[in-house]
Amino acid sequence: MPKILLVEDESIVAQDMRNRLEDLGYTVPAIVPSGEKVLDIIRQTDPDLILMDIKLEGDIDGIRTAELVKEYKDIPIIFLTAYADDNTLKRAKATEPLAYLIKPFDDVSVQISIEIALHKHKADLKIKESRNLLQRTLRSIADAVLTTDNHGNISFLNPAAESLMGIKNKVAYGQKASEAVQFKTHDDKELFNETLLNVIRDKTTHNIPDNIKLIAAETNNIFLADSCTPLIDLSGNLYGTVTVFHNITDSVIAGKQNKKSEEEFRSLVENSSDIIWTVDREARYTYLSPRVKDILGFSPHELIGKTPFDLLADKDTALEQSMIFKNFILRQQKVKGVVSEIIGKDGRHIVLENNAEPFFDNNKNLLGYRGVARDITNRIKLDTAAGKLTFTREILNRVDSEFPLKVLIAADHTFTADLLQTVLRGIENIEDVFTCVNASELLSDVDKYSPDILLSDLSIPIIYDEIFNEQIPKKYPNLKIIVLSDKTDNKSVKRSFNKGANAYLSRDADQKDLIEAISEVSRGGTYFNQAILQSIMSNLTNSTLKYNETYGQLTKREKEVLRLIVKEKTSSEIADELSISKRTVETHRRNIMKKLRANNTVSLIKQAIDLGFSE
């Protein structure tokens, strides 16, 4: 049975009350006449409930004693008193008693009050346990959690929120969220507090747009919040809001760095003199670099969804190469040196040399091939009578330049310099070849010989640093620099181009690579040999590939709709032009935006223009 501690200073009243309680089936372990002794008796008896007379002998009354009990342990208290004035009642309410019995009282009133108090206290304990569990959970999670009452005043900040928002829970508690925590978008617009007020007003969840980043004004941390949610009790009344903020500062910084790096590499690839392409398992183009238009006359979007075999001049060769490619897919082999005769958009015959390698998803399933197509038409003699492609040595050994070129070779030792000099002196249209194996003499040699091309073997750092110091690019802006290096990683390639290189060749580059590099940079272009391009492509992020490959998923009708969207046609105008319903147009528009991952029409149009739909 429940143990009830009786705190009463009148002995006769106390004994009578004890008899009543025991008759009702309760246990009374002690009667305490004063507040000073209550805590000691509680430690000894551990009661389930306390019946406390407000008026007690000694220096502290029952209300003050109840406050001390609350500080020590959560025990339900019922006040007993013959006095019911407003001031006493106000003080008693502050201690949160579970009942208030006014003398005289009968046994039924006492029993009802005790049972209700015990039941309510038990229920309150369960609620507190749930709240404590929730508090511990919220305190342990990494995300910042902010809750408010129904007036927008902060009721809780977990440690993550304290740390990331630069304010302590104790300080923030009770303050207006709009004053204690300042969140702004990148364009300095206050968004969170506006959303918070809308949630309180409407009693509904309000989403925060995915593309909106919130900045904590004090710490400059960057957050994302999916939504602000109202807290509704069982009666449907609003008692607060809760918002969870994800700190994405590090990921935003990393994302910017990745995006910058990705853009740099995409620029390197797309400004290459070669065509960069990817195909799926069915050999359908999913991406083509802009260079394809310069070489074949087709814009990238005109070829997406087609196969390389659709462009071959000879149908028998197309069937043969199609079978060969299927064999490559079956064996997942690399494609090396496949030469194809292509018919360009203007009817010209162009010869391409293709090299490619397979790429896979995270589960090692083959997704397709990514490769490089090099225009070797000028190095090939088209023997149409024999129906074959044959190399012509006279063309192979000639640099394609408007005027004879002077080349300065900078190498780390004499053997390398002499070897390169021997190769270059046998090439037509190269007027003079000079060598420099001493880094300290490099600047003076550039002054002395006034070369058009600087071919630099970067085997040792001192040569690299000397070639790419700021003096050469500033003093000789027309000097073209070709790097020859055993380093094929993206960092080395990017560093060289950032410093001013115009071409980058791996050490396994052959004579034709060297001739093509000199030809290309002399015309103001950039150049990589196959090994470098493959290295760069294999390290491009998946998002770059996905961005381009998704275009191949558009249906013919979706492409038609997209072209009209770029022309700023309304849905009604598009519907009339294509003889379809406006609802169908809107469906196509949503599907296109989803496939191209565009957040809005502006983003969609920008991507469409990048893909060539403005033509």
C-alpha positions, 0 to 999 in steps of 0.5 A: 500500500502507498506510504503517506508521510503526515506533516502536522504540528497539532498532535491530536489532529495528526493522530486522528488523521493517521487513524483515518489513513490507516483505516483507508488502507494506507501506511503512515510511516511517520508524523512530522511536526515541523518543516526542519525535520521533513527532509531527514524523515523522507530520506529514512522512509521514502514516502509515496505522498506527503500530506502537508499542513500549511501552518507549522511550528518553527521557522518555516511553514508548510509552503516553504517546506514543500519548496525544499522537498521539491528541490530534493525529490519529486514527491506529490504533495497535498496541502491541508489548511484551515486558511484559504486566503488569496495570498496563501493560495497564491504561494501554495500554487507556486509549489504545484501541489496536486490537491488542496484540502480545507479543514474540516474534511471527510474520509471520502474527500481525503481518499479521492484526493490521495488517489487522484494525486497518486494517479496524476503523479504517476502519469506525470512521471511517465510524461517526464520520462518521455520528455527526458528521453526526448531531451537526451535524444535532441541533445545527442543529435548533431543537428541544431534543434530549435523549439518555440512556444506558441508566441514564437519565444524560444523554449529549447536549444539543443547543444548543437544549436547553442554551439552553431548559433552562438547562443546558450539555451539559458540565455535564449530561453523565453526570448523572441526567436526573431531577436535571439537568433538571426537567420538570413539568406545570401541576399540578406533577406530574413526568411526563417522568422517570416516562416515561423510566424506563418506556422504559428498563424496557420498551424501548418507545416511550412517548407523552406525551399531546398535552394535557400541557405540560411546564414546564422548572423553571429557565427556565419555558419550555413544551415538548411532547414527542410521545414518548420513544424507546429506542435499540436496537443491532443485538443488541437491547440498549438503549443509551439514549433520545432525546426531542425537545422543542418549545418552544411558549412563544410559541405558548402565550402567543399561543394564550391571547391569541387564545383570550381575544380570540376568547372576547371577540368570541364573547361580543359576538356571542352577546350581541347582540340579533340572530341570528348564523348560518352556512350551508354551500353547501346553505344548511344551518345550521352555526351559530346563536347562542343568541339564536335561542331568544329570538326563534324559540323553537328552541334552536340544535341543533334548527335545525342541519342545516335551512335557513332556508327550512324555517321560512318561513310561506309555501311559495311564498315558501320556494321563491322565496327558495331559488332566490334564494339559489342565485343568490347562491351562483352569483354569490357575492354579498352578501345585503342586506335579505332580509325573511322571515316565520318561524313560531316554535316556539310558532306565532307569526309573526316577521319577520326581516331578513337580511344576509349575505356569503360566506366561503371557504377558503384556496383561495378555494373558497366554503364558505357564508354567514355572516350576521345576522338581525334581528327587525323584527316590531315595525316591520312590519305583517303584512298577511295579506290582501294577503299582503305585509309593509309598514313602518308608520311609526308603529311605526318612529318609536317607541322600545320602552321602558317609560318616556320616555327622556332622551338626552345627545349627546356629539359633537365639533362642533355640526353633528353634535350638532344633526343627531342631536338633530333626529333623536331629537326626532322619535322617540316615547318620547324625552322630552328630548335634550341636547347636549354638544360640549365634552369638559371639560363632559361630566361636569358635563352628565351630573350636570346632565341625569341622562340614561338614554342617552349617545349618543357620537360618538367622532370625536376621542380626547378625547371617547372618553377623557372618556366612558370614564374611570372616573368615569362607569361608577362614578358612573352605573352605570345610564347606557347608552352608545351609541357612534357611530364611523367605526371598525369594526375589532375592536380599537375595538369591543372596547375600547369594550365593555371600557370600558363601552359597551352598543351600537356603531354605525358612522357609516353607521347609519340611523335605524332602527338608532339607534332599535333601539339605544336600545330594546335598551340601555334594556332592558339588552341590547347592540346592533350595527348590521349593518356592525359585526356583519359586521366582527366575524364576518369576523374571528372565528378559523376555530377558532370557526367550525369548532367550531360547524360540526362539529356539523352533521356529526353524524348523527341517530343520533350526536345521539341518542347524544350526548344520552344521554351528557350524561345520564351513561348508560353504553354498555350503557344507551345500547345498550339504549335505542336497541336497538343493540349496545354496540360500535356505541355505542362507534363512535358515541362515537368519531366524535362525539368526533372531530367535536367535537374532544373529548379526553375524555368531560368535554370532550365533555359540556361541548361538548354542554351548550353546544350545548343537549343538556342540555335 
